[in-house]
Amino acid sequence: MKYVLFLMMILFSSQAVALDCSKQPTCEELNYSKEDNPKCDKNGYILCPYDQSYKKCVNFNCESLGFTQSDKSEWCADIAHCKTDETFTACQSPCFATTYEEFSNLAESGKCKIITMKNDITIPLNESLTLAENTVIDGGGHTLTSSSNQAEHIVVRAKNNTGMKNIKIRHTAGNLEEFSFLIASADDTISLENMDILISSDDNTTVWSAVFNDGTYNIRGKFALDIEAKRSMVGFFRGTYNFTDAQVYLKGNHATISDTVDLTFTNATIQLETLSSLFMAGYSVTFQNSEANLKGGYLFYAIYHDLNLILKEDANVSLELSSLYSQGNQKAASITLKGTAENPAVLKMKYSGDGAEKTNIVATNTTDKFILNGVTYRPKQIGTTKLSEIPNSPDWRKE
């Protein structure tokens, strides 16, 4: 209706000057007629507001009324269609968020493929966001700030084919019990791109918490995760996490990077530093055509599952550790060198403490390189060797 009124204003503007404003004009004076116009489209009439038996042919011009044929589905929540040609559309409610209320409503609506933040937004204490399926948040470089002081708090509940990109995250947690920043379901796929995340907490109790929880995550671009907590927090819990064409920066004073997940790094650079264990409770961590510098208190904390660290072609991984295993570890781990003759894998490891007797080094070729505490070794044949036996093993040669 607002488009019709706008059109009427345009049509009548030239006549309004000649009308006597002291009395109501007649439909005839406004050029309405009861006769049909043979050249008028069926839907091309407007009715006289004073007597709807009178009509006027206007043959709506969609383009002149501001309608276009461009695809607005990426950024528009409510689309209006032109009356005479529905291929012409106009956006009534764009998918732009400036406040938490706008943000929350658009995220849950399912009407937006992309929600763009136009400024920094703060989520109120203990409040959350729910992303409907096929909804992606584009932070536009802005900061999303949140806080919580209650147990079992979840900041973002994500459904299938949702994601976040170009955004800074700042969350302060007063209570870390059962906390997750983003949680999905096991069968959901989530995309993350160009994110800078800081999770901080002064909670000193020993509780379980995770930044990302469940699902399959496809992660690209710059990805920085900083966990500043007084007790251990898991970065990636349960599911599959694929880092592709990514620049990854992970650190934390008490941060375990992964727990019960499969991590894959492809065409990536990784900088990782934590006082806690790097990888906990399985299942596999794979590097391919990637360069990684990993520093941690422990390499493994795998009580329940065997864990495999796999270096494929063109993987160059440096490990600097206080110890191989955390105290009380019950499961063994395998490190597999799986490069190729053309693109060998290189593992540089420096550690102290025990655990070498229950860590297997699996060689799949004779071209990969293993640098152990400053000494370079190459496998002489394919096979599995205990890490503790590498210096004296007939299956390895020292360079």
C-alpha positions in Angstrom: 0.0 0.0 0.0 2.8 2.4 0.7 4.1 2.1 -2.8 0.5 2.9 -4.2 0.4 6.0 -2.0 3.8 7.1 -3.1 2.7 6.7 -6.8 -0.5 8.7 -6.1 1.5 11.6 -4.8 3.6 11.6 -7.9 0.6 11.4 -10.2 -1.4 14.1 -8.4 1.4 16.5 -7.7 0.9 18.4 -11.0 -2.8 18.8 -10.4 -2.8 19.7 -6.8 -1.8 23.3 -7.5 -5.0 23.8 -9.6 -7.4 22.2 -7.1 -9.4 24.2 -4.6 -8.2 23.0 -1.3 -11.2 24.3 0.5 -13.4 21.5 -0.9 -12.9 17.8 -1.6 -12.0 17.2 -5.3 -14.2 14.9 -7.3 -12.9 11.7 -8.9 -13.4 13.4 -12.4 -11.3 16.3 -11.3 -8.5 13.8 -10.4 -8.8 12.3 -13.9 -10.5 9.1 -12.7 -13.0 7.4 -15.0 -15.6 4.6 -14.9 -14.6 3.5 -18.4 -12.2 0.7 -19.1 -8.9 1.6 -20.9 -8.3 -1.1 -23.6 -4.5 -0.4 -23.3 -4.3 -0.9 -19.6 -3.0 -4.0 -17.9 -5.4 -6.0 -15.8 -3.5 -4.9 -12.6 -2.6 -1.5 -13.9 -5.5 0.5 -12.3 -5.7 2.4 -9.1 -9.0 3.3 -7.6 -10.2 6.7 -6.6 -10.1 7.1 -2.8 -13.4 8.9 -2.8 -15.4 6.6 -5.0 -13.9 3.2 -5.9 -16.2 2.8 -8.9 -13.8 5.3 -10.6 -10.4 4.1 -11.7 -7.3 5.3 -13.4 -4.8 3.4 -15.5 -1.2 3.9 -14.2 0.5 0.7 -15.5 3.0 0.5 -12.7 6.6 1.1 -13.8 8.5 -1.2 -11.4 11.8 0.4 -12.0 10.7 4.0 -11.5 9.2 2.9 -8.2 12.6 1.7 -7.0 12.2 -2.0 -7.7 15.2 -3.8 -9.2 15.8 -7.3 -10.5 19.0 -7.9 -8.5 19.3 -10.8 -6.1 18.7 -9.5 -2.6 18.5 -12.9 -0.8 22.0 -12.5 0.7 21.3 -9.4 2.7 17.5 -8.8 2.8 15.2 -10.3 5.5 11.8 -9.2 3.9 11.5 -8.7 0.2 8.6 -6.9 -1.5 7.6 -7.8 -5.1 6.4 -5.3 -7.7 2.7 -5.6 -8.3 2.9 -6.0 -12.0 6.2 -7.9 -12.4 7.3 -10.0 -9.5 10.8 -10.3 -11.0 11.3 -6.8 -9.7 11.8 -6.6 -6.0 12.7 -4.1 -3.2 14.1 -4.8 0.3 11.8 -3.9 3.2 14.0 -5.1 6.0 17.8 -5.5 5.3 19.8 -8.1 7.3 21.8 -5.4 9.1 22.3 -5.5 12.9 23.2 -2.5 15.1 21.8 -3.7 18.4 21.5 -7.1 20.2 17.8 -7.1 19.8 18.1 -6.7 16.0 20.9 -9.2 15.9 19.0 -11.8 17.9 15.7 -11.5 15.9 17.5 -11.7 12.6 19.6 -14.7 13.6 16.6 -16.7 14.7 14.3 -15.6 11.8 15.8 -17.9 9.2 15.2 -15.1 6.6 18.9 -14.0 6.3 21.7 -15.9 4.5 24.1 -13.3 5.9 23.6 -10.9 8.9 26.0 -8.0 8.7 27.0 -6.2 11.9 27.2 -2.4 11.3 29.0 -1.7 14.6 30.2 -3.3 17.7 27.5 -5.2 19.6 27.2 -6.4 23.2 25.2 -9.4 24.2 23.7 -8.8 27.6 24.9 -10.8 30.6 23.9 -14.5 30.3 22.0 -13.9 27.1 22.6 -16.0 23.9 22.2 -16.1 20.1 20.6 -18.8 18.1 21.5 -19.2 14.5 18.8 -20.6 12.2 19.9 -23.0 9.5 21.8 -21.4 6.5 22.5 -18.2 8.5 26.0 -16.7 8.6 27.2 -13.8 10.7 29.5 -11.3 9.0 31.0 -9.1 11.7 32.4 -6.6 9.2 35.5 -6.3 11.4 33.4 -5.3 14.4 33.5 -6.8 17.9 30.9 -9.1 19.5 31.2 -8.9 23.3 29.5 -11.2 25.8 29.7 -12.2 29.4 28.3 -14.8 31.8 28.3 -15.7 35.5 26.1 -18.8 35.5 26.8 -22.5 34.9 25.9 -24.2 31.6 26.0 -21.0 29.6 26.2 -21.2 25.8 26.8 -18.0 23.9 25.9 -19.2 20.4 23.7 -22.1 19.5 24.4 -23.0 15.9 22.4 -25.1 13.5 23.4 -26.7 10.2 25.1 -24.6 7.5 25.7 -21.7 9.8 28.8 -19.8 10.5 30.7 -16.6 11.5 33.3 -14.5 9.7 35.2 -11.2 9.8 34.5 -10.8 13.5 36.2 -10.3 16.9 34.9 -12.2 19.8 35.4 -11.1 23.4 33.8 -13.2 26.1 34.3 -13.0 29.9 33.1 -16.0 31.9 32.5 -15.8 35.7 31.5 -19.5 35.8 33.1 -22.1 33.5 31.1 -25.1 34.5 29.7 -26.7 31.3 30.5 -23.5 29.4 30.6 -23.4 25.6 31.0 -20.4 23.4 29.5 -22.1 20.3 27.7 -25.4 20.3 26.2 -27.4 17.4 24.8 -30.9 16.9 26.9 -33.8 15.8 25.6 -33.8 12.2 25.8 -30.0 11.7 28.3 -28.3 9.5 29.7 -24.9 10.7 32.0 -22.4 8.8 34.4 -20.1 10.5 36.6 -17.5 8.7 38.8 -14.6 9.8 38.1 -14.7 13.5 39.9 -13.2 16.5 38.6 -14.8 19.7 39.5 -14.1 23.3 37.9 -16.1 26.1 38.8 -15.1 29.6 37.8 -16.2 33.1 38.8 -15.9 36.7 36.9 -19.0 37.7 39.4 -21.0 39.8 37.3 -24.2 40.2 38.1 -27.4 38.4 35.2 -27.8 35.9 34.7 -28.8 32.3 34.3 -26.1 29.6 34.9 -25.8 25.8 35.0 -23.0 23.3 33.7 -25.0 20.3 31.5 -28.0 20.9 30.2 -30.7 18.5 29.8 -30.7 14.7 32.0 -30.4 11.7 33.8 -27.1 11.4 35.4 -25.8 8.2 37.8 -23.0 9.1 39.6 -20.6 6.7 41.6 -17.4 6.8 43.0 -15.9 9.9 41.9 -17.7 13.0 43.2 -16.6 16.4 42.0 -18.2 19.6 43.4 -17.0 23.0 42.2 -18.7 26.2 43.0 -16.9 29.4 41.7 -19.0 32.2 42.9 -20.1 35.7 41.7 -23.7 35.0 42.0 -25.8 31.9 39.6 -25.1 29.1 39.3 -27.1 25.8 39.5 -25.2 22.6 37.8 -27.8 20.3 35.7 -30.5 21.8 34.1 -33.5 19.9 33.6 -33.5 16.2 35.8 -32.7 13.2 37.7 -29.5 12.6 39.2 -28.8 9.2 41.6 -25.9 8.9 42.2 -25.1 5.1 44.1 -22.2 3.7 44.3 -20.9 7.2 46.7 -18.9 9.4 46.1 -20.3 12.9 47.2 -18.7 16.2 46.3 -20.7 19.3 47.4 -19.9 22.8 46.4 -20.0 26.4 47.8 -20.2 29.9 45.6 -23.2 30.7 44.2 -24.3 27.4 44.0 -27.8 26.0 43.7 -27.5 22.2 41.5 -30.4 21.4 39.6 -33.2 23.1 37.9 -36.2 21.3 38.2 -34.7 17.9 39.8 -35.1 14.5 41.9 -32.1 13.6 43.2 -31.5 10.0 45.4 -28.7 8.8 45.8 -28.3 5.0 47.7 -25.5 3.4 48.0 -23.8 6.8 50.4 -22.1 9.1 50.0 -22.8 12.8 51.4 -21.1 15.9 50.4 -22.8 19.1 51.5 -22.3 22.7 49.9 -23.5 26.0 51.0 -24.5 29.4 48.6 -27.5 29.3 48.5 -30.5 27.0 48.1 -30.0 23.3 45.9 -32.9 22.3 43.7 -34.8 24.7 41.7 -38.1 24.4 42.0 -38.8 20.6 41.5 -39.2 17.8 43.9 -37.8 15.2 45.7 -34.6 14.3 46.9 -34.4 10.6 49.2 -31.9 8.9 49.5 -31.6 5.1 51.4 -29.0 3.2 51.5 -27.0 6.5 54.0 -25.5 8.8 53.4 -25.7 12.5 55.3 -24.5 15.6 53.7 -26.1 18.7 54.7 -25.5 22.3 53.0 -27.1 25.2 53.3 -28.6 28.6 52.4 -32.0 27.2 51.9 -33.4 23.8 49.2 -35.9 24.8 46.7 -36.5 27.5 44.9 -39.5 26.1 43.3 -41.5 28.9 40.5 -43.0 26.9 41.6 -43.2 23.3 44.7 -43.8 21.3 45.9 -40.7 19.5 47.6 -40.4 16.2 49.7 -37.4 15.1 50.1 -37.7 11.3 52.5 -35.7 9.0 51.7 -35.9 5.3 53.5 -34.5 2.3 55.1 -31.1 2.8 54.3 -31.0 6.5 56.9 -29.3 8.6 56.1 -29.6 12.3 58.1 -28.4 15.3 57.2 -29.7 18.8 58.6 -28.2 22.0 57.3 -29.9 25.1 57.9 -30.1 28.8 56.9 -33.8 28.6 55.3 -36.2 26.2 52.4 -37.2 28.4 50.6 -35.8 31.4 50.9 -37.6 34.6 48.6 -40.7 34.9 48.2 -41.2 31.1 47.0 -44.7 30.3 47.0 -44.8 26.5 49.8 -44.9 23.9 50.1 -42.6 20.9 51.5 -42.9 17.4 53.3 -40.3 15.3 53.2 -41.2 11.6 55.5 -39.7 9.1 53.7 -40.0 5.8 55.3 -37.7 3.3 56.4 -38.6 -0.2 59.7 -38.7 -2.0 58.9 -35.5 -3.8 57.4 -33.8 -0.8 58.8 -35.3 2.4 57.5 -34.6 5.9 59.8 -33.1 8.6 59.2 -33.5 12.4 61.3 -31.6 14.9 60.7 -32.7 18.5 62.2 -31.4 21.7 61.0 -32.8 25.0 61.9 -33.9 28.5 60.3 -36.3 30.9 59.2 -39.8 30.2 56.7 -41.4 27.9 59.1 -42.3 25.0 58.7 -46.0 25.6 55.0 -46.0 24.8 55.1 -43.6 21.9 55.4 -45.2 18.4 57.1 -43.6 15.4 55.7 -45.0 12.2 57.8 -44.6 9.1 56.0 -45.0 5.7 59.0 -44.1 3.5 62.8 -43.5 3.7 62.7 -39.8 2.7 61.0 -38.2 5.7 63.1 -36.6 8.4 62.8 -36.8 12.2 64.9 -34.3 14.3 64.9 -35.5 17.9 66.3 -33.2 20.6 68.6 -31.6 18.0 69.8 -34.9 16.3 68.5 -35.7 12.8 67.4 -39.2 11.9 66.0 -40.8 8.7 64.2 -44.1 8.5 66.1 -46.9 6.7 63.0 -48.9 6.1 59.3 -48.8 6.5 58.1 -49.8 10.0 57.2 -48.9 13.5 59.7 -48.0 16.2 59.4 -47.0 19.8 60.4 -43.4 20.3 62.8 -44.5 23.1 64.6 -46.8 20.6 65.1 -44.4 17.8 68.7 -43.4 18.7 69.9 -47.0 18.7 67.5 -48.6 16.2 68.9 -50.4 13.1 65.9 -49.2 11.3 67.0 -45.5 11.6 70.2 -43.8 10.6 71.6 -40.7 12.3 72.8 -37.8 10.1 
